[in-house]
Every structure is written in C-alpha cells, then in structure tokens.
Amino acid sequence: YVLEGDRLKRPPKGFDPDHPLVEDLKWKDFIGVAEVPKKMITDPKLPQELAKVLRSGTPLVEFLCNAVGVPF
C-alpha cells in the first residue's frame, strides 16, 4: 500500500523546516491505499488476499495507536 491523505503545506509550527523527516511531519491523516486487480474481485481467494493486504498495514496502525496513546 501507499500512504495518501491530506498534508500541511508547511511544517507544523515549531518544527525545523530542514528536518530530514519534515515531509512525514506534514501528514494530517494516514490513509493506506492498495491497488487490487479487477480480476481479484471475483476470485474465490479474495478474502485471503485481502487479509494479507490488511495485515501488511498492522505495523503502521500499531505505531499510530501507540503515538496517540490508544489501545491497539
């Protein structure tokens, strides 16, 4: 998947605009998007394939939950 979502035009207030991770600091939300081939929609293995895609986002979701202090 790739991350998509809204981003700030400038770094958040108080952050160095030259910080090496400044582009990551500009995210306002985190939306993971995965392309799924059309032929997969009717494939009997769709549930298993979707489960793999969703599992691949687990580390990001866990990180975000920890970052804001909510249970994972």
N, CA, C and O of each residue as an XYZ file, in Angstrom:
288
protein
N       0.824     -1.163      0.000
C       0.000      0.000      0.000
C       0.880      1.241      0.000
O       2.073      1.182      0.296
N       0.266      2.352     -0.336
C       0.946      3.648     -0.275
C       0.115      4.551      0.618
O      -1.101      4.390      0.724
N       0.780      5.500      1.257
C       0.063      6.448      2.097
C      -0.514      7.561      1.243
O       0.136      8.075      0.333
N      -1.742      7.920      1.556
C      -2.401      9.057      0.939
C      -3.117      9.808      2.039
O      -3.264      9.309      3.155
N      -3.560     11.003      1.720
C      -4.292     11.799      2.688
C      -3.888     13.254      2.590
O      -3.089     13.643      1.738
N      -4.457     14.049      3.477
C      -4.167     15.478      3.489
C      -2.812     15.753      4.122
O      -2.353     15.050      5.022
N      -2.195     16.815      3.605
C      -0.880     17.200      4.120
C      -0.854     18.699      4.345
O      -1.542     19.458      3.662
N      -0.061     19.108      5.298
C       0.182     20.527      5.510
C       1.063     21.053      4.396
O       1.861     20.308      3.827
N       0.924     22.322      4.083
C       1.788     22.931      3.064
C       3.143     23.286      3.651
O       4.157     23.290      2.952
N       3.148     23.586      4.949
C       4.387     23.945      5.642
C       4.568     23.014      6.838
O       3.610     22.373      7.270
N       5.778     22.933      7.376
C       5.979     22.111      8.579
C       5.117     22.622      9.728
O       4.792     23.809      9.783
N       4.748     21.733     10.643
C       3.981     22.182     11.811
C       4.774     23.238     12.588
O       6.005     23.225     12.603
N       4.052     24.134     13.219
C       4.675     25.205     13.992
C       5.654     24.626     15.009
O       5.337     23.686     15.737
N       6.831     25.200     15.042
C       7.845     24.771     15.999
C       8.793     23.707     15.482
O       9.746     23.346     16.173
N       8.553     23.192     14.273
C       9.426     22.160     13.709
C      10.347     22.770     12.665
O       9.940     23.630     11.884
N      11.576     22.318     12.665
C      12.596     22.795     11.736
C      12.212     22.407     10.307
O      12.036     21.223     10.022
N      12.080     23.390      9.398
C      11.732     23.052      8.016
C      12.810     22.258      7.291
O      12.558     21.705      6.220
N      14.000     22.198      7.862
C      15.089     21.425      7.250
C      15.254     20.046      7.877
O      16.194     19.323      7.548
N      14.353     19.680      8.772
C      14.428     18.368      9.425
C      14.365     17.279      8.346
O      13.580     17.400      7.406
N      15.180     16.214      8.462
C      15.187     15.172      7.430
C      13.842     14.453      7.251
O      13.597     13.872      6.194
N      12.984     14.482      8.251
C      11.679     13.815      8.151
C      10.530     14.815      8.059
O       9.387     14.486      8.380
N      10.833     16.030      7.622
C       9.806     17.073      7.595
C       8.613     16.679      6.734
O       7.484     17.046      7.061
N       8.822     15.951      5.657
C       7.688     15.555      4.807
C       6.748     14.613      5.561
O       5.537     14.652      5.347
N       7.288     13.775      6.432
C       6.446     12.893      7.243
C       5.684     13.685      8.301
O       4.571     13.311      8.672
N       6.267     14.763      8.783
C       5.608     15.591      9.794
C       4.423     16.368      9.226
O       3.583     16.851      9.985
N       4.347     16.491      7.924
C       3.280     17.258      7.288
C       1.975     16.473      7.123
O       0.951     17.062      6.777
N       1.990     15.166      7.362
C       0.761     14.382      7.210
C      -0.282     14.853      8.209
O       0.026     15.035      9.387
N      -1.518     15.053      7.750
C      -2.635     15.381      8.623
C      -3.456     14.133      8.930
O      -4.143     14.077      9.949
N      -3.387     13.146      8.062
C      -4.049     11.866      8.295
C      -3.265     10.790      7.557
O      -2.407     11.085      6.726
N      -3.567      9.573      7.868
C      -2.824      8.444      7.297
C      -3.814      7.473      6.680
O      -4.548      6.791      7.394
N      -3.835      7.410      5.367
C      -4.746      6.517      4.655
C      -3.895      5.598      3.794
O      -3.205      6.059      2.884
N      -3.940      4.308      4.075
C      -3.197      3.335      3.279
C      -4.057      2.865      2.121
O      -5.183      2.413      2.325
N      -3.532      2.969      0.905
C      -4.284      2.588     -0.289
C      -3.538      1.472     -1.010
O      -2.346      1.583     -1.295
N      -4.255      0.408     -1.295
C      -3.666     -0.715     -2.026
C      -4.457     -0.939     -3.305
O      -5.687     -0.967     -3.288
N      -3.758     -1.095     -4.390
C      -4.403     -1.394     -5.674
C      -4.758     -2.886     -5.695
O      -3.945     -3.738     -5.339
N      -5.970     -3.173     -6.112
C      -6.423     -4.555     -6.217
C      -6.825     -4.792     -7.680
O      -7.680     -4.083     -8.211
N      -6.212     -5.782     -8.325
C      -6.586     -6.052     -9.714
C      -8.077     -6.404     -9.831
O      -8.626     -7.080     -8.961
N      -8.716     -5.952    -10.892
C     -10.147     -6.228    -11.078
C     -10.461     -7.715    -11.041
O     -11.495     -8.120    -10.509
N      -9.572     -8.534    -11.605
C      -9.860     -9.973    -11.645
C      -9.886    -10.587    -10.244
O     -10.473    -11.652    -10.051
N      -9.263     -9.935     -9.270
C      -9.262    -10.470     -7.913
C     -10.642    -10.361     -7.259
O     -10.963    -11.141     -6.362
N     -11.452     -9.410     -7.696
C     -12.755     -9.186     -7.079
C     -13.647    -10.422     -7.162
O     -14.425    -10.687     -6.245
N     -13.542    -11.165     -8.231
C     -14.381    -12.361     -8.380
C     -13.623    -13.650     -8.056
O     -14.177    -14.741     -8.186
N     -12.387    -13.536     -7.646
C     -11.574    -14.709     -7.319
C     -12.023    -15.292     -5.981
O     -12.223    -14.536     -5.031
N     -12.185    -16.599     -5.876
C     -12.575    -17.217     -4.602
C     -11.557    -16.975     -3.481
O     -11.885    -17.106     -2.302
N     -10.335    -16.624     -3.851
C      -9.296    -16.369     -2.844
C      -9.301    -14.923     -2.358
O      -8.399    -14.523     -1.623
N     -10.297    -14.134     -2.753
C     -10.354    -12.727     -2.371
C     -10.218    -12.514     -0.862
O      -9.419    -11.670     -0.455
N     -10.953    -13.230     -0.017
C     -10.818    -12.988      1.424
C      -9.383    -13.189      1.935
O      -8.896    -12.398      2.742
N      -8.712    -14.241      1.468
C      -7.345    -14.497      1.913
C      -6.394    -13.406      1.422
O      -5.505    -12.972      2.155
N      -6.587    -12.965      0.172
C      -5.723    -11.930     -0.389
C      -5.927    -10.595      0.322
O      -4.965     -9.885      0.612
N      -7.179    -10.261      0.599
C      -7.448     -9.025      1.332
C      -6.875     -9.084      2.741
O      -6.374     -8.084      3.254
N      -6.947    -10.244      3.360
C      -6.372    -10.398      4.698
C      -4.876    -10.109      4.678
O      -4.355     -9.478      5.597
N      -4.180    -10.567      3.637
C      -2.736    -10.291      3.514
C      -2.480     -8.791      3.395
O      -1.591     -8.246      4.048
N      -3.273     -8.138      2.551
C      -3.103     -6.688      2.358
C      -3.347     -5.945      3.672
O      -2.575     -5.064      4.049
N      -4.421     -6.306      4.358
C      -4.749     -5.624      5.614
C      -3.696     -5.893      6.692
O      -3.350     -4.996      7.460
N      -3.191     -7.121      6.747
C      -2.134     -7.443      7.729
C      -0.873     -6.618      7.487
O      -0.161     -6.282      8.433
N      -0.593     -6.290      6.225
C       0.624     -5.531      5.931
C       0.582     -4.128      6.541
O       1.626     -3.499      6.709
N      -0.604     -3.636      6.871
C      -0.724     -2.321      7.498
C      -0.661     -2.355      9.009
O      -0.678     -1.305      9.651
N      -0.587     -3.547      9.592
C      -0.591     -3.680     11.046
C       0.508     -2.869     11.737
O       0.210     -2.187     12.717
N       1.757     -2.910     11.280
C       2.786     -2.132     11.972
C       2.489     -0.625     11.999
O       2.753      0.037     13.003
N       1.954     -0.091     10.922
C       1.624      1.338     10.891
C       0.504      1.651     11.876
O       0.591      2.625     12.623
N      -0.539      0.838     11.884
C      -1.662      1.078     12.790
C      -1.206      0.966     14.242
O      -1.609      1.769     15.083
N      -0.377     -0.017     14.537
C       0.137     -0.160     15.901
C       0.953      1.060     16.297
O       0.800      1.571     17.406
N       1.820      1.534     15.404
C       2.622      2.723     15.673
C       1.731      3.939     15.947
O       1.956      4.681     16.903
N       0.718      4.133     15.096
C      -0.165      5.284     15.270
C      -0.952      5.201     16.579
O      -1.123      6.209     17.264
N      -1.423      4.027     16.921
C      -2.140      3.848     18.197
C      -1.225      4.192     19.372
O      -1.629      4.900     20.295
N       0.008      3.687     19.331
C       0.953      3.990     20.406
C       1.260      5.484     20.463
O       1.404      6.043     21.550
N       1.360      6.133     19.308
C       1.704      7.552     19.242
C       0.644      8.426     19.909
O       0.973      9.452     20.504
N      -0.625      8.028     19.815
C      -1.692      8.832     20.392
C      -2.230      8.237     21.703
O      -3.174      8.763     22.292
N      -1.615      7.137     22.145
C      -1.967      6.567     23.451
C      -3.299      5.855     23.514
O      -3.988      5.918     24.532
N      -3.675      5.171     22.434
C      -4.904      4.389     22.476
C      -4.551      2.903     22.331
O      -3.513      2.569     21.759
N      -5.397      2.024     22.837
C      -5.091      0.589     22.716
C      -5.043      0.137     21.270
O      -5.788      0.627     20.421
N      -4.163     -0.795     21.009
C      -4.048     -1.353     19.666
C      -4.904     -2.575     19.552
O      -4.950     -3.200     18.492
